[in-house]
């Protein structure tokens, strides 16, 4: 399928370009075992190169990208979205980055790279014979930087850098050719000439000399004609429509010599041509057009010469891009306080005091770091805690650290050991897919199905709030079943954030599952998020406090607090009736329960049930119990 798809693309390009494509020399297949697979949904949720609104701001790429060349920026985006599984390649990158950081060698390299052009795009335009003069000037300037780049690379002791130094070695023949051929600052297009350097071609120089000497000739002619005719208003000029002319005022035009042939009449002047001026005009205009034709011919020949060197130029573009990204990693590692990760071939992920780079860059206060450890004994973490408490940030930062380490970039953690990961899955947030006619819950279930059908033991899975798009019992049941299936059947490294506290008993069933929670505290009826990850389940959700932060009306908050207290009293009464507080004034009863003490008692039981706290089995058992009680009243 991949070969057929590539063939279709090549066929389309050849049909639309109608020419050979020498810069397309080989196809490289990206195998699943070569890179970590990140599906489009996960890329979007992690906001790697594009944020959830479709922009570039506040993405991982926006924080990492301090590259000096356009081709380096494009390569960085590819590396971020295609992390490697081959630890040997990653170690080579990490070693190169570390070597660049020594004695700040990356600073000198980045300074030189800042003057390089977009060789990758220039090479493509050369291959298509569409390169403009300024493209060649930028290529020339880049080639002239290579000796300086080579000198910097010699001071960096890393095998990968040594290999790259041979790829970006100097190209003296091409550099000299372009230096001699192209003027320092050429025009944008070739249309009007002025591109080829003086001294590059003698024939062109001769033709240009005629045009360039025209000004001196005209000044001389004007002086001589004034002296011979005695006409003080006489001027010699040129325009594109009528060519060269001698201009006299209306008054003095009557005194024009007989050799002056009228060419144009103006409101206040007359213009003439003489045999001598006509001869010069023919020669000058002819030389100008011939010079332009010669210059275009030389430019085309120059493109042909560059086309023959397309292979080393492509290698140069790739080598400069890699050096740019590695130097960028070195700079970011120092500026952002990143650490090189350890790599293994095991299915494990250990992060000590990890941070989320994007969130950290937006905060004025220090970021609260957190740790996590996946190994053979621990494969899944059930994460509870309040909304806005940092659950999603903690999950995303774990995936981003794993991803960054596998690109060869230092990671935002004090220490990290990153094992072999085959895929990264996320199911974080959902919305309606109107174009496909799918509801929010259907989108959620589709994403969950993709994970359950494709994840392996070596996958990293992030699940956030499974089942919230449907009824409480349905959602809880699906969340429970999903967590159990991953833990018992797939055994993937999983972070599972939920508000279903029933899931916190899953560790009692599966040994490889553990509870974590994000901490928060309440001070003077105000919630304070601590953002620290600790062992065990959360003791409450702080939902009403979050609603207060969101700006819900005070009356709504008060009503919610009153209802919560009532529900908690009912729950406490069910657990131990002897410790129940004095009941509040009974609310007005519906007509269905009026006049029957047993029904009133049954109503109190029903109102006191905390549905969200029941497991599916408990709910079914309670339903049978209520049915039996109702039958006893009749």
C-alpha positions as CSV (number, residue, x, y, z in Angstrom):
1,X,0.0,0.0,0.0
2,X,2.8,2.4,0.9
3,X,4.6,1.8,-2.4
4,X,1.4,2.3,-4.4
5,X,0.6,5.6,-2.5
6,X,4.2,6.8,-3.2
7,X,3.8,5.9,-6.8
8,X,0.6,7.9,-7.1
9,X,2.3,11.0,-5.5
10,X,5.3,10.7,-7.8
11,X,3.0,10.3,-10.9
12,X,1.0,13.4,-9.9
13,X,4.2,15.5,-9.4
14,X,5.7,14.4,-12.7
15,X,2.4,15.1,-14.5
16,X,2.0,18.6,-13.0
17,X,5.7,19.6,-13.3
18,X,6.2,18.1,-16.8
19,X,10.0,17.7,-16.2
20,X,12.5,15.5,-14.6
21,X,12.8,15.6,-10.8
22,X,16.5,14.9,-10.1
23,X,16.2,15.9,-6.4
24,X,13.7,13.1,-5.7
25,X,16.3,10.3,-5.7
26,X,15.0,7.7,-3.2
27,X,12.0,6.7,-1.1
28,X,12.4,5.8,2.5
29,X,9.8,3.7,4.3
30,X,9.1,4.6,7.9
31,X,8.4,1.3,9.6
32,X,6.2,1.0,12.7
33,X,9.2,-0.5,14.6
34,X,11.4,2.4,13.8
35,X,9.4,5.2,15.4
36,X,6.9,5.7,18.2
37,X,3.4,5.8,16.7
38,X,1.4,8.9,17.8
39,X,-2.1,9.0,16.2
40,X,-3.6,12.3,15.1
41,X,-5.9,12.5,18.1
42,X,-3.0,12.1,20.5
43,X,-0.9,14.6,18.7
44,X,-3.7,17.1,19.0
45,X,-4.3,16.3,22.7
46,X,-0.6,16.6,23.6
47,X,-0.4,19.9,21.5
48,X,2.9,18.9,20.1
49,X,3.1,21.2,17.0
50,X,-0.5,22.6,16.8
51,X,-2.6,23.6,19.8
52,X,-6.3,22.6,20.3
53,X,-7.4,25.8,18.5
54,X,-5.3,25.1,15.4
55,X,-2.5,27.6,16.1
56,X,1.1,27.2,17.1
57,X,1.2,29.2,20.3
58,X,1.6,27.3,23.6
59,X,2.7,24.1,21.9
60,X,5.7,21.9,22.7
61,X,7.2,23.1,19.4
62,X,6.8,26.8,20.3
63,X,8.8,26.3,23.5
64,X,11.5,24.1,22.0
65,X,12.0,25.9,18.7
66,X,14.9,28.3,18.9
67,X,16.4,26.9,15.6
68,X,18.4,29.3,13.4
69,X,17.4,28.0,10.0
70,X,14.0,27.2,8.4
71,X,15.1,23.7,7.5
72,X,16.1,23.1,11.1
73,X,12.7,24.2,12.3
74,X,11.0,21.8,9.9
75,X,13.2,18.9,11.0
76,X,12.5,19.7,14.7
77,X,8.8,19.4,14.0
78,X,9.4,16.0,12.3
79,X,11.5,14.7,15.2
80,X,8.9,15.7,17.7
81,X,6.1,13.9,15.9
82,X,8.2,10.9,15.1
83,X,10.2,9.9,18.2
84,X,12.6,7.0,17.7
85,X,12.6,3.5,19.2
86,X,16.2,2.8,18.3
87,X,18.2,3.6,21.4
88,X,21.5,3.6,19.5
89,X,20.4,6.5,17.3
90,X,19.0,8.4,20.3
91,X,22.2,7.9,22.4
92,X,24.2,9.3,19.4
93,X,22.0,12.4,19.5
94,X,22.2,12.8,23.2
95,X,26.0,12.4,23.1
96,X,26.2,15.1,20.4
97,X,24.1,17.5,22.4
98,X,26.2,16.9,25.5
99,X,29.4,17.5,23.6
100,X,28.0,20.7,22.2
101,X,27.2,21.9,25.7
102,X,30.8,21.5,26.8
103,X,32.7,24.8,26.5
104,X,29.5,26.3,25.0
105,X,30.4,25.1,21.5
106,X,26.8,25.2,20.5
107,X,26.9,29.0,20.8
108,X,29.5,29.4,18.1
109,X,27.7,26.9,15.9
110,X,24.4,28.7,16.3
111,X,26.0,32.1,15.5
112,X,27.3,30.7,12.2
113,X,24.1,28.8,11.3
114,X,22.2,32.1,11.7
115,X,23.7,33.2,8.4
116,X,22.7,30.1,6.5
117,X,19.9,30.1,3.9
118,X,17.1,27.6,3.4
119,X,19.3,25.2,1.4
120,X,16.6,22.6,1.3
121,X,14.1,24.8,-0.5
122,X,16.7,26.3,-2.7
123,X,17.8,22.9,-3.9
124,X,14.2,22.0,-4.7
125,X,13.9,25.2,-6.8
126,X,17.2,24.5,-8.6
127,X,15.9,21.0,-9.5
128,X,12.7,22.6,-10.9
129,X,14.7,25.3,-12.7
130,X,12.7,27.9,-10.8
131,X,15.5,29.2,-8.5
132,X,15.6,33.0,-8.4
133,X,18.8,35.2,-8.2
134,X,18.5,35.7,-4.5
135,X,18.2,32.0,-4.0
136,X,21.6,31.6,-5.6
137,X,22.9,34.4,-3.5
138,X,21.7,32.8,-0.3
139,X,23.2,29.4,-1.4
140,X,26.5,31.2,-2.2
141,X,26.5,32.8,1.3
142,X,25.8,29.5,2.9
143,X,28.6,27.7,1.0
144,X,31.0,30.4,2.1
145,X,30.1,29.7,5.7
146,X,31.1,26.0,5.5
147,X,34.8,26.5,6.4
148,X,33.8,28.3,9.6
149,X,31.2,25.6,10.4
150,X,33.9,23.0,9.8
151,X,36.2,24.7,12.2
152,X,33.5,24.8,14.9
153,X,32.7,21.1,14.5
154,X,36.3,20.1,14.9
155,X,36.1,21.2,18.5
156,X,33.0,19.0,19.3
157,X,34.0,15.5,20.3
158,X,31.1,13.3,19.3
159,X,30.9,10.6,16.6
160,X,27.6,11.9,15.2
161,X,29.1,15.4,14.8
162,X,32.2,13.9,13.1
163,X,30.0,12.2,10.6
164,X,28.0,15.4,9.9
165,X,31.2,17.3,9.4
166,X,32.0,15.1,6.4
167,X,28.5,15.8,5.0
168,X,28.8,19.6,5.4
169,X,32.4,19.8,4.2
170,X,33.3,22.8,2.0
171,X,32.3,23.0,-1.6
172,X,35.0,25.3,-3.0
173,X,34.1,24.8,-6.7
174,X,30.5,25.7,-6.2
175,X,31.3,28.5,-3.8
176,X,33.8,30.1,-6.2
177,X,31.4,29.7,-9.1
178,X,28.6,31.5,-7.4
179,X,30.8,34.1,-5.9
180,X,32.2,35.0,-9.3
181,X,28.9,34.7,-11.1
182,X,26.3,36.5,-8.9
183,X,26.5,40.1,-7.8
184,X,26.5,40.6,-4.0
185,X,22.9,41.8,-3.8
186,X,21.0,40.6,-6.9
187,X,17.5,41.8,-7.9
188,X,14.5,39.6,-7.0
189,X,13.9,38.4,-10.6
190,X,16.0,37.9,-13.7
191,X,13.7,39.9,-16.0
192,X,15.7,43.1,-16.2
193,X,19.2,41.6,-15.7
194,X,21.7,43.0,-13.3
195,X,22.4,39.5,-11.8
196,X,25.7,38.4,-13.4
197,X,28.9,39.8,-11.8
198,X,31.2,42.0,-14.0
199,X,34.2,40.1,-15.1
200,X,32.4,36.7,-15.2
201,X,31.8,36.8,-19.0
202,X,33.8,39.1,-21.4
203,X,31.1,39.1,-24.1
204,X,28.5,40.3,-21.5
205,X,30.9,42.9,-20.2
206,X,31.3,44.4,-23.7
207,X,27.6,44.6,-24.3
208,X,27.0,46.2,-20.9
209,X,29.8,48.7,-21.6
210,X,28.0,50.1,-24.5
211,X,24.8,50.7,-22.5
212,X,26.7,52.0,-19.5
213,X,28.8,54.4,-21.6
214,X,25.6,55.8,-23.1
215,X,25.3,58.4,-20.3
216,X,28.7,59.8,-21.0
217,X,28.0,59.9,-24.7
218,X,24.8,61.8,-24.2
219,X,26.4,64.4,-22.0
220,X,29.1,64.9,-24.6
221,X,26.6,65.1,-27.4
222,X,24.5,67.6,-25.5
223,X,27.5,69.9,-24.9
224,X,28.6,69.8,-28.5
225,X,25.1,70.5,-29.9
226,X,24.6,73.5,-27.6
227,X,27.9,74.9,-28.7
228,X,27.3,74.4,-32.4
229,X,23.6,75.6,-32.4
230,X,23.9,78.3,-29.7
231,X,20.5,77.0,-28.3
232,X,20.6,77.2,-24.5
233,X,17.5,75.1,-23.9
234,X,18.8,72.1,-25.8
235,X,18.7,68.8,-23.8
236,X,19.4,65.2,-24.8
237,X,17.2,62.6,-23.2
238,X,15.7,59.1,-23.5
239,X,12.3,57.4,-22.8
240,X,11.1,53.9,-23.5
241,X,8.4,55.0,-26.0
242,X,10.3,57.3,-28.3
243,X,13.9,56.4,-27.6
244,X,16.7,59.0,-27.6
245,X,15.9,62.6,-28.5
246,X,17.0,66.2,-28.6
247,X,14.6,68.6,-26.8
248,X,14.2,72.3,-27.6
249,X,11.8,74.8,-26.1
250,X,8.9,76.1,-28.3
251,X,10.7,79.4,-28.9
252,X,14.0,78.0,-29.8
253,X,12.6,75.1,-31.8
254,X,12.1,77.5,-34.7
255,X,15.9,77.9,-34.9
256,X,16.6,74.1,-35.1
257,X,19.2,73.1,-37.7
258,X,17.9,71.5,-40.9
259,X,19.5,68.2,-39.8
260,X,17.1,67.9,-36.9
261,X,14.1,65.7,-37.7
262,X,11.0,66.3,-35.6
263,X,10.1,63.2,-33.5
264,X,7.6,64.5,-30.9
265,X,5.6,67.6,-30.1
266,X,4.9,68.6,-26.5
267,X,3.0,71.5,-25.0
268,X,6.1,73.6,-24.3
269,X,8.7,71.8,-26.3
270,X,9.7,70.0,-29.4
271,X,11.8,66.8,-29.6
272,X,14.1,66.0,-32.5
273,X,16.4,63.2,-33.7
274,X,19.6,63.5,-35.7
275,X,21.4,61.0,-37.9
276,X,24.3,60.7,-35.3
277,X,21.8,60.2,-32.4
278,X,19.8,57.6,-34.4
279,X,23.0,55.6,-35.1
280,X,23.9,55.6,-31.4
281,X,20.3,54.7,-30.5
282,X,20.3,51.6,-32.7
283,X,23.6,50.5,-31.3
284,X,22.7,51.1,-27.7
285,X,19.3,49.5,-27.7
286,X,20.6,46.5,-29.6
287,X,23.4,46.0,-27.1
288,X,21.0,46.2,-24.2
289,X,18.7,43.5,-25.5
290,X,21.6,41.4,-26.5
291,X,23.2,41.9,-23.0
292,X,19.9,40.8,-21.3
293,X,19.7,37.7,-23.6
294,X,23.3,36.8,-22.8
295,X,22.8,37.3,-19.1
296,X,19.7,35.0,-19.1
297,X,21.8,32.4,-21.1
298,X,24.6,32.5,-18.5
299,X,22.0,32.2,-15.6
300,X,20.5,29.1,-17.2
301,X,23.9,27.6,-17.6
302,X,24.6,28.3,-14.0
303,X,21.5,26.5,-13.0
304,X,22.5,23.5,-15.1
305,X,25.9,23.4,-13.3
306,X,24.2,23.5,-9.9
307,X,21.8,20.8,-11.0
308,X,24.8,18.4,-11.5
309,X,25.7,19.0,-7.9
310,X,22.2,18.3,-6.6
311,X,23.2,15.3,-4.5
312,X,25.9,16.9,-2.4
313,X,23.7,20.0,-2.0
314,X,20.8,17.8,-0.7
315,X,23.3,16.2,1.8
316,X,24.4,19.6,2.8
317,X,20.8,20.8,3.5
318,X,20.1,17.7,5.6
319,X,23.4,18.0,7.5
320,X,22.9,21.6,8.4
321,X,19.3,20.9,9.5
322,X,20.5,18.2,11.9
323,X,23.3,20.3,13.3
324,X,20.8,23.1,13.8
325,X,18.4,20.9,15.8
326,X,21.2,19.4,17.9
327,X,22.5,22.8,18.7
328,X,19.0,23.9,19.5
329,X,18.6,21.0,21.9
330,X,21.9,22.0,23.6
331,X,20.7,25.6,24.0
332,X,17.3,24.5,25.3
333,X,18.8,22.0,27.7
334,X,20.8,24.7,29.5
335,X,18.2,27.5,29.3
336,X,15.3,25.3,30.4
337,X,17.2,23.2,32.9
338,X,16.8,19.9,31.1
339,X,18.5,16.6,31.9
340,X,19.7,13.8,29.5
341,X,17.5,10.7,30.1
342,X,18.7,7.1,30.5
343,X,17.4,4.7,27.8
344,X,16.5,1.0,28.2
345,X,14.9,-1.7,26.0
346,X,12.5,-2.7,28.8
347,X,8.9,-1.6,29.1
348,X,9.4,1.0,31.8
349,X,9.2,4.7,32.5
350,X,10.7,6.3,35.5
351,X,10.5,10.1,36.0
352,X,11.8,11.9,39.0
353,X,10.5,15.5,39.5
354,X,9.2,15.9,36.0
355,X,7.8,19.2,34.7
356,X,5.5,20.3,31.8
357,X,7.6,22.6,29.6
358,X,4.7,24.5,28.1
359,X,2.8,25.1,31.3
360,X,6.0,26.0,33.1
361,X,6.8,28.6,30.4
362,X,3.4,30.3,31.1
363,X,3.6,30.4,34.9
364,X,5.0,33.2,36.9
365,X,5.2,31.0,40.0
366,X,7.5,28.0,40.2
367,X,6.1,24.8,38.6
368,X,5.4,22.0,41.1
369,X,7.3,18.9,39.8
370,X,6.0,15.4,40.2
371,X,7.3,11.8,39.8
372,X,6.0,8.6,38.4
373,X,7.4,5.1,38.0
374,X,6.2,2.3,35.6
375,X,7.9,-1.0,35.9
376,X,6.9,-4.7,36.0
377,X,5.3,-4.2,39.4
378,X,3.3,-1.1,38.6
379,X,1.6,-0.7,35.3
380,X,-1.5,1.5,35.9
381,X,-2.2,4.5,38.1
382,X,-5.8,5.6,39.0
383,X,-5.6,9.4,39.4
384,X,-8.2,11.3,41.4
385,X,-8.4,14.8,42.7
386,X,-10.3,18.1,42.0
387,X,-10.9,19.7,38.7
388,X,-8.1,22.1,37.9
389,X,-5.9,20.2,40.3
390,X,-3.4,19.3,37.7
391,X,-4.4,15.7,36.7
392,X,-4.3,16.4,32.9
393,X,-1.1,18.4,33.2
394,X,0.6,15.5,35.1
395,X,-0.6,13.0,32.5
396,X,0.5,15.1,29.5
397,X,3.9,15.9,31.0
398,X,4.6,12.2,31.5
399,X,3.9,11.6,27.8
400,X,5.9,14.6,26.6
401,X,8.9,13.7,28.7
402,X,8.9,10.2,27.3
403,X,8.5,11.6,23.8
404,X,11.2,14.2,24.2
405,X,13.7,11.6,25.5
406,X,13.1,9.5,22.5
407,X,13.9,12.4,20.1
408,X,17.3,12.8,21.6
409,X,16.5,15.9,23.6
410,X,17.2,16.4,27.3
411,X,14.0,16.2,29.3
412,X,12.4,18.5,32.0
413,X,13.1,16.2,35.0
414,X,15.8,15.7,37.6
415,X,16.2,12.2,36.3
416,X,14.4,10.0,33.8
417,X,14.7,6.4,32.6
418,X,12.8,5.9,29.4
419,X,12.2,2.3,28.2
420,X,11.0,1.1,24.8
421,X,7.6,2.6,23.9
422,X,5.8,1.5,20.7
423,X,2.8,3.9,20.8
424,X,1.5,6.8,22.8
425,X,-2.3,6.9,23.1
426,X,-4.4,9.7,24.7
427,X,-8.1,10.0,25.4
428,X,-8.4,13.5,26.9
429,X,-11.5,15.6,26.4
430,X,-14.0,15.2,23.6
431,X,-16.5,17.3,21.6
432,X,-19.1,16.5,19.0
433,X,-17.9,15.5,15.5
434,X,-20.7,17.3,13.6
435,X,-19.2,16.5,10.2
436,X,-19.3,12.8,10.8
437,X,-22.6,12.9,12.8
438,X,-21.0,11.6,15.9
439,X,-21.9,12.7,19.5
440,X,-19.4,13.6,22.2
441,X,-19.9,10.2,23.8
442,X,-19.5,8.4,20.5
443,X,-16.2,10.2,19.8
444,X,-15.1,9.2,23.3
445,X,-15.9,5.6,22.8
446,X,-14.3,5.5,19.4
447,X,-11.0,6.9,20.9
448,X,-11.2,4.3,23.7
449,X,-11.9,1.5,21.2
450,X,-8.8,2.5,19.2
451,X,-6.7,2.2,22.4
452,X,-8.1,-1.1,23.6
453,X,-7.7,-2.7,20.1
454,X,-4.2,-1.5,19.4
455,X,-2.3,-0.9,22.7
456,X,0.4,-3.3,23.8
457,X,2.5,-3.8,26.9
458,X,5.0,-1.3,25.5
459,X,2.4,1.4,24.9
460,X,1.9,4.5,27.0
461,X,-1.8,5.2,27.6
462,X,-3.4,8.4,29.0
463,X,-7.1,8.1,29.9
464,X,-9.0,11.1,31.2
465,X,-12.6,10.8,32.4
466,X,-13.8,7.7,30.6
467,X,-17.6,7.4,30.6
468,X,-18.7,10.9,31.6
469,X,-20.6,11.5,28.4
470,X,-23.4,9.1,29.4
471,X,-25.5,8.1,32.5
472,X,-23.7,7.6,35.8
473,X,-24.1,3.8,35.9
474,X,-23.2,3.3,32.2
475,X,-20.2,5.6,32.4
476,X,-19.0,4.0,35.6
477,X,-19.4,0.5,34.2
478,X,-17.5,1.4,31.1
479,X,-14.7,3.1,33.0
480,X,-14.4,0.1,35.3
481,X,-14.3,-2.4,32.5
482,X,-11.8,-0.3,30.5
483,X,-9.4,-0.1,33.5
484,X,-9.7,-3.8,34.2
485,X,-9.2,-4.8,30.6
486,X,-6.0,-2.7,30.3
487,X,-4.7,-3.9,33.6
488,X,-5.5,-7.6,33.1
489,X,-5.3,-8.1,29.4
490,X,-3.0,-5.5,27.8
491,X,-0.8,-4.5,30.8
492,X,0.1,-1.2,29.1
493,X,1.7,1.7,31.1
494,X,-1.5,3.7,31.9
495,X,-2.4,6.9,33.6
496,X,-6.2,6.9,34.3
497,X,-7.7,10.1,35.7
498,X,-11.3,9.8,36.9
499,X,-13.9,11.3,39.2
500,X,-15.5,7.8,39.7
501,X,-14.2,7.0,43.2
502,X,-15.4,3.5,42.7
503,X,-12.4,2.9,40.5
504,X,-10.1,3.5,43.5
505,X,-10.8,-0.1,44.6
506,X,-9.3,-1.5,41.4
507,X,-5.9,-1.9,43.1
508,X,-7.5,-4.3,45.5
509,X,-8.3,-6.5,42.5
510,X,-5.2,-6.0,40.4
511,X,-1.7,-5.8,42.1
512,X,-0.2,-3.8,39.2
513,X,-2.6,-0.9,39.8
514,X,-2.0,1.9,42.3
515,X,-3.9,5.0,43.4
516,X,-2.5,8.5,43.1
517,X,-4.2,11.8,43.8
518,X,-3.5,15.5,43.2
519,X,-3.5,17.4,46.5
520,X,-5.6,20.5,47.4
521,X,-6.6,22.1,50.6
522,X,-9.4,24.4,51.8
523,X,-8.7,27.6,53.7
524,X,-11.5,29.9,54.8
525,X,-14.0,28.2,52.4
526,X,-11.5,28.7,49.6
527,X,-9.8,25.9,47.7
528,X,-6.0,26.1,47.2
529,X,-4.5,23.7,44.6
530,X,-1.2,22.2,45.7
531,X,-0.6,20.3,42.4
532,X,1.5,17.7,44.2
533,X,1.0,14.0,43.3
534,X,0.7,11.7,46.3
535,X,-0.1,8.0,46.8
536,X,-3.7,6.9,47.6
537,X,-7.1,8.2,46.4
538,X,-8.4,11.7,47.0
539,X,-10.7,12.2,49.9
540,X,-13.0,14.7,48.1
541,X,-13.6,16.3,44.8
542,X,-13.9,20.0,45.8
543,X,-16.5,20.4,43.0
544,X,-18.5,23.1,44.7
545,X,-15.4,25.1,45.5
546,X,-14.3,24.9,41.8
547,X,-17.8,26.1,40.8
548,X,-17.3,29.0,43.2
549,X,-14.0,29.8,41.5
550,X,-15.7,29.7,38.1
551,X,-18.2,32.4,39.2
552,X,-21.4,30.5,39.9
553,X,-23.9,32.7,41.7
554,X,-23.7,32.7,45.5
555,X,-27.3,31.4,45.8
556,X,-26.4,28.4,43.6
557,X,-23.3,27.7,45.7
558,X,-25.2,27.9,49.0
559,X,-27.9,25.6,47.6
560,X,-25.3,23.1,46.4
561,X,-23.6,23.1,49.8
562,X,-26.9,22.6,51.6
563,X,-27.8,19.7,49.3
564,X,-24.3,18.2,49.7
565,X,-24.7,18.3,53.5
566,X,-28.1,16.6,53.2
567,X,-26.7,13.8,51.0
568,X,-23.7,13.3,53.3
569,X,-26.1,13.0,56.4
570,X,-28.2,10.4,54.5
571,X,-25.1,8.4,53.6
572,X,-23.9,8.6,57.2
573,X,-27.3,7.4,58.4
574,X,-27.1,4.4,56.1
575,X,-23.7,3.4,57.5
576,X,-24.5,3.8,61.2
577,X,-28.0,5.1,62.3
578,X,-26.8,5.6,65.9
579,X,-24.5,8.5,64.9
580,X,-27.0,10.3,62.8
581,X,-27.5,14.0,63.7
582,X,-30.8,15.4,64.5
583,X,-32.8,15.4,61.2
584,X,-33.6,18.8,59.7
585,X,-37.1,19.9,59.2
586,X,-38.7,17.5,56.7
587,X,-39.2,18.9,53.2
588,X,-42.6,19.1,51.7
589,X,-43.6,15.6,50.6
590,X,-45.1,14.7,47.3
591,X,-48.7,13.5,47.2
592,X,-47.4,10.0,46.4
593,X,-45.8,9.6,49.9
594,X,-48.3,11.6,52.0
595,X,-50.1,9.6,54.8
596,X,-48.0,6.5,54.7
597,X,-45.1,6.2,57.2
598,X,-43.4,3.3,55.4
599,X,-43.5,5.1,52.1
600,X,-42.1,8.2,53.8
601,X,-39.3,6.1,55.2
602,X,-38.7,4.6,51.8
603,X,-38.6,8.1,50.3
604,X,-35.9,9.1,52.8
605,X,-33.8,6.1,51.9
606,X,-34.1,6.9,48.2
607,X,-33.2,10.5,48.6
608,X,-30.2,9.6,50.7
609,X,-28.7,7.3,48.1
610,X,-25.4,8.6,46.7
611,X,-25.7,7.2,43.2
612,X,-22.2,8.2,42.2
613,X,-20.7,6.2,45.0
614,X,-22.3,2.9,44.1
615,X,-20.7,0.1,42.2
616,X,-22.8,-1.6,39.5
617,X,-23.2,-4.6,41.7
618,X,-24.2,-2.5,44.7
619,X,-26.7,-0.6,42.6
620,X,-28.4,-3.7,41.3
621,X,-28.6,-5.2,44.9
622,X,-30.1,-1.9,46.2
623,X,-32.7,-1.9,43.4
624,X,-33.9,-5.4,44.5
625,X,-34.0,-4.3,48.1
626,X,-36.1,-1.2,47.4
627,X,-38.4,-3.3,45.3
628,X,-38.9,-5.8,48.2
629,X,-39.6,-2.9,50.7
630,X,-42.1,-1.4,48.3
631,X,-44.0,-4.7,47.9
632,X,-44.1,-5.0,51.8
633,X,-46.0,-1.7,52.0
634,X,-48.9,-3.1,50.0
